[in-house]
Amino acid sequence: MTRRLVGVGICLVWLAAGVSFAAASDAPVKTIEALYAGKDQLKGQRIQIKGKVVKVNAGIMGKNFFHIQDGSGKAGSNDLTVTTQQEVHVGDNVVVTGLVTINRDFGAGYSYPLILEEATVAGAAGH
C-alpha cells in the first residue's frame, strides 16, 4: 500500500510540474540528419535528439525558440529549430524530447518546414 501511495504521489508531482507520464527514454532517439530524412514518417510523433544549442530567441509568441546541432547532416539538414517553455543558452549540451511538426507557419515570418515543438529539455543551464 505504501509503495502505491508513493507512486501516486510521484505522478502527482510530475503532473504539477508539467511532466508527461512517458519518460523521455520512451521516445525514439534520432539524429538531426535522420529526422530530416524521415520527417514525413515521423510527423506527429515525439522523438528525442541530443545536441548543442547554437542559437536562442527567447520569448517569441510565448515560447523560446532555439536551434540545436548534433554534428550530423549537411547544410539544410544539420540544424533543428525547437520550441519550449524552458530556458536554454547558447553552448548548452541538451537532450530534447518534442513533437515532430512539418510545414508549421506561425505567421509573422515564422515558417518552418520542420520543427520540434512543445519540447522538454534536459541538460540546459539550471538543470
C-alpha positions as CSV (number, residue, x, y, z in Angstrom):
1,M,0.0,0.0,0.0
2,T,2.8,2.4,0.9
3,R,4.5,1.8,-2.5
4,R,1.3,2.6,-4.3
5,L,0.9,5.8,-2.4
6,V,4.4,6.8,-3.1
7,G,3.9,6.1,-6.8
8,V,0.7,8.1,-6.9
9,G,2.5,10.9,-5.1
10,I,5.3,11.0,-7.6
11,C,2.8,11.0,-10.5
12,L,1.0,14.0,-8.9
13,V,4.3,15.8,-8.6
14,W,5.1,15.1,-12.2
15,L,1.7,16.4,-13.3
16,A,2.1,19.5,-11.2
17,A,5.5,20.1,-12.8
18,G,4.0,19.5,-16.3
19,V,6.0,16.3,-16.9
20,S,4.2,13.7,-19.0
21,F,3.9,10.1,-17.9
22,A,6.0,8.9,-20.9
23,A,9.6,9.0,-19.8
24,A,12.0,10.8,-22.2
25,S,13.7,7.4,-22.8
26,D,10.4,6.1,-24.3
27,A,10.8,8.5,-27.3
28,P,12.9,7.2,-30.1
29,V,16.4,8.8,-30.3
30,K,17.2,10.3,-33.7
31,T,20.0,12.4,-35.2
32,I,19.1,15.6,-36.8
33,E,20.0,14.2,-40.2
34,A,17.8,11.1,-39.7
35,L,14.9,13.4,-38.6
36,Y,15.1,15.4,-41.8
37,A,15.3,12.2,-43.9
38,G,12.3,10.6,-42.2
39,K,10.3,13.7,-41.3
40,D,7.2,12.6,-43.2
41,Q,7.1,9.3,-41.4
42,L,7.9,10.9,-38.0
43,K,5.3,13.7,-38.3
44,G,3.2,13.9,-35.1
45,Q,5.5,11.6,-33.1
46,R,7.5,12.6,-30.0
47,I,11.2,12.0,-30.5
48,Q,14.4,12.7,-28.7
49,I,17.5,14.4,-30.0
50,K,20.8,15.2,-28.3
51,G,22.7,18.3,-29.5
52,K,24.3,21.6,-28.7
53,V,22.4,24.9,-28.6
54,V,23.7,27.2,-31.3
55,K,21.1,30.0,-31.3
56,V,18.3,31.2,-28.9
57,N,15.4,33.5,-29.5
58,A,13.6,33.8,-26.1
59,G,10.1,35.0,-25.6
60,I,8.8,34.9,-29.1
61,M,5.0,34.3,-29.2
62,G,5.1,33.0,-25.7
63,K,7.7,30.4,-26.5
64,N,11.5,30.1,-26.5
65,F,12.8,29.1,-29.9
66,F,16.3,27.6,-30.2
67,H,18.5,25.8,-32.7
68,I,20.5,22.7,-32.0
69,Q,23.1,20.8,-34.0
70,D,24.5,17.4,-33.3
71,G,27.2,17.1,-36.0
72,S,25.1,15.1,-38.4
73,G,23.7,16.2,-41.8
74,K,24.8,18.8,-44.3
75,A,23.7,22.4,-44.9
76,G,19.9,22.3,-44.9
77,S,19.7,19.2,-42.7
78,N,22.1,19.8,-39.9
79,D,20.2,22.4,-37.8
80,L,16.9,21.9,-36.0
81,T,14.6,24.6,-34.5
82,V,13.0,23.6,-31.3
83,T,10.2,25.4,-29.2
84,T,10.0,25.1,-25.4
85,Q,8.9,26.9,-22.3
86,Q,12.2,26.2,-20.7
87,E,15.2,28.4,-20.7
88,V,18.3,27.4,-22.7
89,H,21.6,29.2,-23.5
90,V,24.0,29.0,-26.5
91,G,26.6,26.4,-25.7
92,D,24.3,24.1,-23.6
93,N,24.5,20.4,-24.5
94,V,20.9,19.3,-24.3
95,V,18.6,16.3,-24.8
96,V,15.3,17.5,-26.2
97,T,12.1,15.5,-26.4
98,G,9.4,17.0,-28.6
99,L,6.7,16.7,-31.2
100,V,7.8,16.5,-34.8
101,T,5.9,19.1,-36.9
102,I,6.3,19.7,-40.6
103,N,5.2,22.8,-42.6
104,R,4.5,24.9,-39.5
105,D,3.6,28.5,-40.1
106,F,3.3,30.7,-37.0
107,G,2.7,33.8,-39.1
108,A,4.7,37.0,-38.8
109,G,7.5,35.4,-40.9
110,Y,8.0,32.4,-38.7
111,S,7.5,29.4,-41.0
112,Y,9.3,26.1,-40.7
113,P,9.4,23.1,-43.0
114,L,10.5,21.0,-39.9
115,I,10.4,22.0,-36.2
116,L,10.3,20.1,-32.9
117,E,7.6,21.7,-30.8
118,E,6.5,21.5,-27.1
119,A,9.9,20.2,-26.2
120,T,11.2,19.3,-22.7
121,V,14.8,20.0,-22.3
122,A,17.3,18.2,-20.1
123,G,20.9,19.4,-19.6
124,A,20.2,23.1,-20.1
125,A,21.7,25.6,-17.7
126,G,20.0,25.3,-14.3
127,H,19.1,21.6,-14.8
